[in-house]
Amino acid sequence: MLMNIEIEKIEEGDFRVTVQEGDSRSSHTVTLQSDYYEKLTGGRVSAEELVRKSFEFLLEREPKEAILSRFDLTVIARYFPEYEGEIKKRV
């Protein structure tokens, strides 16, 4: 089933992410520190694109319902040690 990922910037460093899958929807609030953004992207893509790619990464590994409703992007690497290396390739 197709998943739609919407990223909305709430304020600098804070994003609301909505994942829509058929009639089912989940909402998440994600924090992104500027130094972590630079570390992962080198400024090559927007912060919104980094958040989107990060959710694509997560959704390949777990259902949207298992994703925390509020978290800092650095938390992903704690659960999935391959995250940083993989995301650098994707962006």
DRENDREN-45955 format. One record per residue (C-alpha): residue number from 1; x, y, z; residue in one letter. Coordinates in Angstrom, 3 decimals. Example, Ala and Ser with C-alpha at 12.3 -4.5 7.8 and 13.67 -1.06 7.14 Angstrom:
     n         c1         c2         c3   res
     1     12.300     -4.500      7.800     A
     2     13.670     -1.060      7.140     S
% end
This chain:
     n         c1         c2         c3   res
     1      0.000      0.000      0.000     M
     2      1.215      3.488     -0.841     L
     3      2.229      5.735      1.998     M
     4      2.093      9.490      1.852     N
     5      4.514     11.402      4.086     I
     6      3.742     15.079      4.709     E
     7      6.313     17.328      6.365     I
     8      5.241     20.632      7.885     E
     9      7.764     22.998      9.448     K
    10      6.309     24.221     12.754     I
    11      9.252     26.457     13.617     E
    12     12.998     26.360     13.183     E
    13     14.124     22.824     14.020     G
    14     10.614     21.441     14.670     D
    15      8.528     19.525     12.166     F
    16      5.132     17.850     12.150     R
    17      5.161     14.651     10.121     V
    18      1.930     13.005      9.023     T
    19      2.045      9.509      7.563     V
    20     -1.081      8.529      5.631     Q
    21     -1.623      4.910      4.629     E
    22     -5.060      4.292      3.168     G
    23     -7.561      5.397      5.829     D
    24     -4.948      5.167      8.570     S
    25     -2.893      8.172      9.671     R
    26     -0.205      8.845     12.258     S
    27      1.240     12.154     13.384     S
    28      4.716     12.810     14.760     H
    29      6.627     15.825     16.029     T
    30     10.319     15.740     15.138     V
    31     13.128     17.957     16.373     T
    32     16.238     18.490     14.256     L
    33     19.300     20.303     15.588     Q
    34     21.204     22.336     12.990     S
    35     24.552     20.668     13.748     D
    36     23.044     17.202     13.249     Y
    37     21.426     18.376     10.012     Y
    38     24.848     19.571      8.776     E
    39     26.534     16.335      9.879     K
    40     24.075     14.186      7.908     L
    41     23.530     16.336      4.820     T
    42     26.356     18.834      4.534     G
    43     23.594     21.229      3.502     G
    44     22.932     19.285      0.267     R
    45     19.187     18.939      0.866     V
    46     16.571     20.835      2.885     S
    47     15.840     19.925      6.479     A
    48     12.368     18.826      5.341     E
    49     13.922     16.420      2.838     E
    50     16.184     14.958      5.550     L
    51     13.128     14.385      7.768     V
    52     11.261     12.771      4.850     R
    53     14.160     10.432      4.025     K
    54     14.466      9.576      7.718     S
    55     10.810      8.562      7.837     F
    56     11.211      6.499      4.672     E
    57     14.117      4.757      6.426     F
    58     12.013      4.109      9.546     L
    59      8.968      2.903      7.604     L
    60     11.116      0.316      5.813     E
    61     11.856     -1.155      9.259     R
    62      8.691     -0.715     11.309     E
    63      5.014      0.208     10.956     P
    64      4.103      3.868     11.372     K
    65      2.311      3.037     14.632     E
    66      5.642      1.942     16.145     A
    67      7.320      5.297     15.439     I
    68      7.470      7.585     18.480     L
    69      4.978     10.456     18.421     S
    70      7.659     12.957     19.499     R
    71     11.403     12.540     19.126     F
    72     14.691     14.145     18.159     D
    73     16.169     12.837     14.919     L
    74     19.337     11.706     16.761     T
    75     17.241      9.033     18.532     V
    76     16.936      6.990     15.315     I
    77     20.619      5.978     15.460     A
    78     20.086      4.527     18.952     R
    79     17.509      2.084     17.613     Y
    80     19.093      1.579     14.188     F
    81     22.908      1.941     14.293     P
    82     23.054      1.881     10.481     E
    83     20.881      5.017     10.219     Y
    84     23.545      7.713      9.862     E
    85     25.568      5.859      7.237     G
    86     22.464      4.906      5.286     E
    87     20.879      8.361      5.372     I
    88     24.092     10.023      4.159     K
    89     23.875      7.827      1.033     K
    90     20.223      8.735      0.455     R
    91     20.634     12.482      0.609     V
% end
